[in-house]
Amino acid sequence: MKLITITSILIFGLSPPASAALSGFYDSGEQISTILTNEAVGNALRQAPIGAITNTGTREDGAHAWEVRTQECDLKVYLVPKASAGVGKVTYTVEVPKACE
């Protein structure tokens, strides 16, 4: 039976379901883009210019921890991964525990 399935794929050009996982490079770019375009992050930074964005690890629940630095503030930001319902890339929900003071 397995031989028939493999032969069918080769003959009819059928392909197995594709994974939509991004490489680490593109996934980190997606995360940075999510941070930069999030209104809550901009408001928490009081719209100050960004000096650096650094990945600081992963929280116990799997959320990606980031630090956004400005001249006067180091803001902690967490990105919670949300898998798509079907085939598609992972998206992120942004958590900003506290704003810059």
C-alpha positions in Angstrom: 0.0 0.0 0.0 2.8 2.4 0.8 4.4 1.8 -2.6 1.1 2.6 -4.3 0.9 5.9 -2.4 4.5 6.9 -3.2 4.0 5.9 -6.8 0.7 8.0 -7.0 2.5 11.0 -5.7 5.3 10.7 -8.3 3.0 9.9 -11.2 0.2 12.4 -10.5 2.4 15.2 -9.1 0.5 15.2 -5.8 2.5 16.7 -3.0 2.2 16.0 0.7 1.0 18.9 2.9 3.6 21.6 3.2 4.8 23.1 6.4 4.7 26.9 6.6 7.4 27.2 9.2 9.8 30.1 8.6 13.5 30.0 9.1 14.8 31.5 12.3 16.0 34.5 10.3 12.6 35.3 8.9 10.7 34.4 12.1 12.8 36.8 14.1 12.2 39.5 11.4 8.5 38.7 11.8 8.7 39.2 15.5 10.6 42.5 15.2 8.1 43.7 12.7 5.3 42.8 15.1 6.9 44.8 17.8 7.6 47.9 15.6 4.0 48.0 14.3 2.3 47.5 17.6 0.4 50.6 18.9 0.7 49.5 22.5 4.5 49.3 22.2 4.7 52.8 20.7 2.5 54.2 23.4 4.4 52.4 26.2 7.6 54.0 24.8 5.9 57.4 24.7 6.8 57.4 21.0 10.5 57.8 21.8 13.0 56.8 19.1 14.3 53.2 19.4 18.0 52.6 20.1 17.9 48.8 20.1 15.7 45.7 20.1 17.1 42.6 21.7 15.7 39.1 22.1 16.3 38.2 25.8 15.0 34.6 25.8 11.8 32.7 26.3 9.3 32.9 29.1 8.2 29.7 30.9 4.9 29.7 28.9 6.8 29.8 25.6 6.4 33.6 24.9 9.4 35.2 23.3 10.9 37.9 25.5 12.3 41.1 23.9 13.7 44.3 25.3 13.1 47.6 23.4 15.6 50.3 24.4 15.3 54.0 24.1 17.5 56.7 25.7 15.3 56.8 28.8 13.7 53.4 29.0 14.2 49.6 28.7 10.8 48.2 27.8 10.0 44.5 28.3 7.8 43.1 25.5 6.5 39.5 25.2 5.3 37.9 22.0 2.9 34.9 22.5 2.9 32.6 19.4 -0.4 31.9 17.8 -0.5 29.0 15.3 -2.7 29.4 12.3 -5.9 27.3 12.1 -4.7 25.7 8.9 -1.5 25.9 6.9 0.2 29.3 7.5 2.9 31.0 9.4 2.8 31.6 13.2 1.6 35.1 14.2 2.2 36.8 17.6 0.1 38.5 20.2 2.0 41.3 21.9 2.1 41.7 25.7 3.5 44.9 27.3 3.5 44.3 31.1 4.2 47.9 32.0 4.9 51.2 30.2 8.0 53.4 30.5 7.6 56.0 33.2 
